[in-house]
Amino acid sequence: MDNYSDRLIGRIKKKGNPCVVGLDPRVDQMPHFITERLTEKSDENVRKAIANFHRIVLDTVAPMVPAVKPQIAFYEQYGLGGLLAFLDTIQMAKERELIVIVDAKRNDIASTAQAYANAFLGRAQLPWGDEPIFDVDCITISPFLGRDSLDPFVRACTEYGKGVFILVKTSNPGSRDLQDLKDSESGQPIYVRLARMVAELGQEVIGKSGYSSVGAVVGATFPQQAKELRSLMPRSIFLVPGYGSQGGTAEDAAKCFNSDGLGAVVNASRSITYTFQDRDISEKEYARLVRNNVETMATELTTAIRTHVTAPHE
Amino acid sequence: MDNYSDRLIGRIKKKGNPCVVGLDPRVDQMPHFITERLTEKSDENVRKAIANFHRIVLDTVAPMVPAVKPQIAFYEQYGLGGLLAFLDTIQMAKERELIVIVDAKRNDIASTAQAYANAFLGRAQLPWGDEPIFDVDCITISPFLGRDSLDPFVRACTEYGKGVFILVKTSNPGSRDLQDLKDSESGQPIYVRLARMVAELGQEVIGKSGYSSVGAVVGATFPQQAKELRSLMPRSIFLVPGYGSQGGTAEDAAKCFNSDGLGAVVNASRSITYTFQDRDISEKEYARLVRNNVETMATELTTAIRTHVTAPHE
């Protein structure tokens, strides 16, 4: 069984950048060459529109980036058609040898968390035997219910060669409300406490690369905290949201990297896939726009990381 | 647009008890009269097994209880077959005039939370117009990402006459890890801070009953905290998990109720639907067992609530 972190680090090195393209289906905002075929109301039509849109994105970005991040909320909002398109997207991404990180932020008590771990990383028990369901590389999870709620996911990482990113410090303004509160015992913010838990949980799933398959979500929008969290979780890979549309810069995101120039992947969703001004854009122009957006992101990030690594204490 | 809390309180009064039956599909544990038909491997077969199992449960409990709580993790673990069965379950529960509370603990940044709110409570935007997707009465949500992540759900409560239960103090042992930490500023546990936020968010969605459509999840396994939380959120309805299999007693759960004998619903899942010793149980015996389990729960709870209300300071 190969280790998820080794797989991800290998893919980052091969592609020469740590960019993740976020896949957020928003049918009402897609180009007309996709939505013009959506005349008849049916789940199958919604599925086709979302799958066709993402086929273009995946064909374009597959040679360029190590991973993609489907945000399941945007699929779930379309019900059955959305779920079918989610399955299609995963399948297409795998065929193109992209690492698939599902952004789902699932969380529940242990027995229920086990069901989520089965769904995304492991196998469901059925009368005809165990069966993989979504079978993706990695899922984001929330630590709100505590350690016992995370254990089933961590076990699945070991058992199936998968990964998790545990929310530690999210990119939204409201992350201050709970994650920044200081624990009266230690005087330190909750996110510090969570970081220690992530580092500990990750000890058992460290690959040959030296990195763990238990990673952390750390927003690019809080670069000061990112520096602190980097030192608390030296072996955890960070999934860094908040770059692009949410206001985080390449320099901010660079603070999530270690001195080896590794240790994080940076996600951009809308700023890669929805930057067209005119929904009448052609398929060819759209693919070119996505390619340009990824190229710009990769260049900005690799430059900022190089600068950060050579002068980390700036 | 009728108010969710009024709808729920009305249904509780009509049925004479605050019991919620949790629906957790575990195909590998269902009676043989369900699984014996599952010979051929297909999503449609998995769907039928789950839907048939829950049709019996729903037929049995519909005259007895106000609401049911499908736990989406247990559906999600079966992929497409599971989602189809989830849609069937919702439809069957609505036809039987049961309130549907989906236990999903969804959470994300505001723009993504909006997609979840659209999926479960509101409408998705499609070229042929807005369309309801799951369209259930209520969903459980997690506050880990802070206030801005909750707002889209609260807005959906007002706009569509729906409800939410926000996690405040969950029933699992690990709820101590984060929810019990004391904030250094106030010296009070995180769950107290969350309770104040729930009470504030709920102000705008108070129905004729005096209760809000913004409720809280408070585990029966922590009765001391429940008493405190009851006083902090007088107008919030509590969804109380942890009764039954998880060890919470009727007396523990009763502490979540107000002096009017209202203000909470108590869930039981496995201790209602999976108590048979022998998977060779017949359909008729299974239905009788479920009925007996609900009767016992309703009697225990209504007795405990009556005792609690007449001697609340015991």
Boltz contact constraints between the chains, C-beta under 6 A:
constraints:
  - contact:
      token1: [A, 28]
      token2: [B, 125]
      max_distance: 6.0
  - contact:
      token1: [A, 35]
      token2: [B, 127]
      max_distance: 6.0
  - contact:
      token1: [A, 38]
      token2: [B, 127]
      max_distance: 6.0
  - contact:
      token1: [A, 41]
      token2: [B, 128]
      max_distance: 6.0
  - contact:
      token1: [A, 73]
      token2: [B, 108]
      max_distance: 6.0
  - contact:
      token1: [A, 73]
      token2: [B, 112]
      max_distance: 6.0
  - contact:
      token1: [A, 73]
      token2: [B, 115]
      max_distance: 6.0
  - contact:
      token1: [A, 73]
      token2: [B, 116]
      max_distance: 6.0
  - contact:
      token1: [A, 74]
      token2: [B, 115]
      max_distance: 6.0
  - contact:
      token1: [A, 76]
      token2: [B, 119]
      max_distance: 6.0
  - contact:
      token1: [A, 77]
      token2: [B, 115]
      max_distance: 6.0
  - contact:
      token1: [A, 77]
      token2: [B, 118]
      max_distance: 6.0
  - contact:
      token1: [A, 77]
      token2: [B, 119]
      max_distance: 6.0
  - contact:
      token1: [A, 77]
      token2: [B, 124]
      max_distance: 6.0
  - contact:
      token1: [A, 78]
      token2: [B, 124]
      max_distance: 6.0
  - contact:
      token1: [A, 79]
      token2: [B, 133]
      max_distance: 6.0
  - contact:
      token1: [A, 83]
      token2: [B, 83]
      max_distance: 6.0
  - contact:
      token1: [A, 105]
      token2: [B, 107]
      max_distance: 6.0
  - contact:
      token1: [A, 105]
      token2: [B, 108]
      max_distance: 6.0
  - contact:
      token1: [A, 107]
      token2: [B, 105]
      max_distance: 6.0
  - contact:
      token1: [A, 107]
      token2: [B, 142]
      max_distance: 6.0
  - contact:
      token1: [A, 108]
      token2: [B, 73]
      max_distance: 6.0
  - contact:
      token1: [A, 108]
      token2: [B, 105]
      max_distance: 6.0
  - contact:
      token1: [A, 109]
      token2: [B, 172]
      max_distance: 6.0
  - contact:
      token1: [A, 112]
      token2: [B, 73]
      max_distance: 6.0
  - contact:
      token1: [A, 115]
      token2: [B, 73]
      max_distance: 6.0
  - contact:
      token1: [A, 115]
      token2: [B, 74]
      max_distance: 6.0
  - contact:
      token1: [A, 115]
      token2: [B, 77]
      max_distance: 6.0
  - contact:
      token1: [A, 116]
      token2: [B, 73]
      max_distance: 6.0
  - contact:
      token1: [A, 118]
      token2: [B, 77]
      max_distance: 6.0
  - contact:
      token1: [A, 119]
      token2: [B, 76]
      max_distance: 6.0
  - contact:
      token1: [A, 119]
      token2: [B, 77]
      max_distance: 6.0
  - contact:
      token1: [A, 124]
      token2: [B, 77]
      max_distance: 6.0
  - contact:
      token1: [A, 124]
      token2: [B, 78]
      max_distance: 6.0
  - contact:
      token1: [A, 125]
      token2: [B, 28]
      max_distance: 6.0
  - contact:
      token1: [A, 127]
      token2: [B, 35]
      max_distance: 6.0
  - contact:
      token1: [A, 127]
      token2: [B, 38]
      max_distance: 6.0
  - contact:
      token1: [A, 128]
      token2: [B, 41]
      max_distance: 6.0
  - contact:
      token1: [A, 133]
      token2: [B, 79]
      max_distance: 6.0
  - contact:
      token1: [A, 142]
      token2: [B, 107]
      max_distance: 6.0
  - contact:
      token1: [A, 142]
      token2: [B, 142]
      max_distance: 6.0
  - contact:
      token1: [A, 142]
      token2: [B, 144]
      max_distance: 6.0
  - contact:
      token1: [A, 144]
      token2: [B, 142]
      max_distance: 6.0
  - contact:
      token1: [A, 144]
      token2: [B, 144]
      max_distance: 6.0
  - contact:
      token1: [A, 145]
      token2: [B, 170]
      max_distance: 6.0
  - contact:
      token1: [A, 145]
      token2: [B, 172]
      max_distance: 6.0
  - contact:
      token1: [A, 145]
      token2: [B, 174]
      max_distance: 6.0
  - contact:
      token1: [A, 146]
      token2: [B, 174]
      max_distance: 6.0
  - contact:
      token1: [A, 146]
      token2: [B, 175]
      max_distance: 6.0
  - contact:
      token1: [A, 146]
      token2: [B, 177]
      max_distance: 6.0
  - contact:
      token1: [A, 146]
      token2: [B, 178]
      max_distance: 6.0
  - contact:
      token1: [A, 147]
      token2: [B, 174]
      max_distance: 6.0
  - contact:
      token1: [A, 147]
      token2: [B, 177]
      max_distance: 6.0
  - contact:
      token1: [A, 148]
      token2: [B, 172]
      max_distance: 6.0
  - contact:
      token1: [A, 148]
      token2: [B, 173]
      max_distance: 6.0
  - contact:
      token1: [A, 148]
      token2: [B, 174]
      max_distance: 6.0
  - contact:
      token1: [A, 149]
      token2: [B, 174]
      max_distance: 6.0
  - contact:
      token1: [A, 170]
      token2: [B, 145]
      max_distance: 6.0
  - contact:
      token1: [A, 172]
      token2: [B, 109]
      max_distance: 6.0
  - contact:
      token1: [A, 172]
      token2: [B, 145]
      max_distance: 6.0
  - contact:
      token1: [A, 172]
      token2: [B, 148]
      max_distance: 6.0
  - contact:
      token1: [A, 173]
      token2: [B, 148]
      max_distance: 6.0
  - contact:
      token1: [A, 174]
      token2: [B, 145]
      max_distance: 6.0
  - contact:
      token1: [A, 174]
      token2: [B, 146]
      max_distance: 6.0
  - contact:
      token1: [A, 174]
      token2: [B, 147]
      max_distance: 6.0
  - contact:
      token1: [A, 174]
      token2: [B, 148]
      max_distance: 6.0
  - contact:
      token1: [A, 174]
      token2: [B, 149]
      max_distance: 6.0
  - contact:
      token1: [A, 175]
      token2: [B, 146]
      max_distance: 6.0
  - contact:
      token1: [A, 177]
      token2: [B, 146]
      max_distance: 6.0
  - contact:
      token1: [A, 177]
      token2: [B, 147]
      max_distance: 6.0
  - contact:
      token1: [A, 178]
      token2: [B, 146]
      max_distance: 6.0
  - contact:
      token1: [A, 181]
      token2: [B, 183]
      max_distance: 6.0
  - contact:
      token1: [A, 182]
      token2: [B, 184]
      max_distance: 6.0
  - contact:
      token1: [A, 183]
      token2: [B, 181]
      max_distance: 6.0
  - contact:
      token1: [A, 184]
      token2: [B, 182]
      max_distance: 6.0
  - contact:
      token1: [A, 184]
      token2: [B, 184]
      max_distance: 6.0
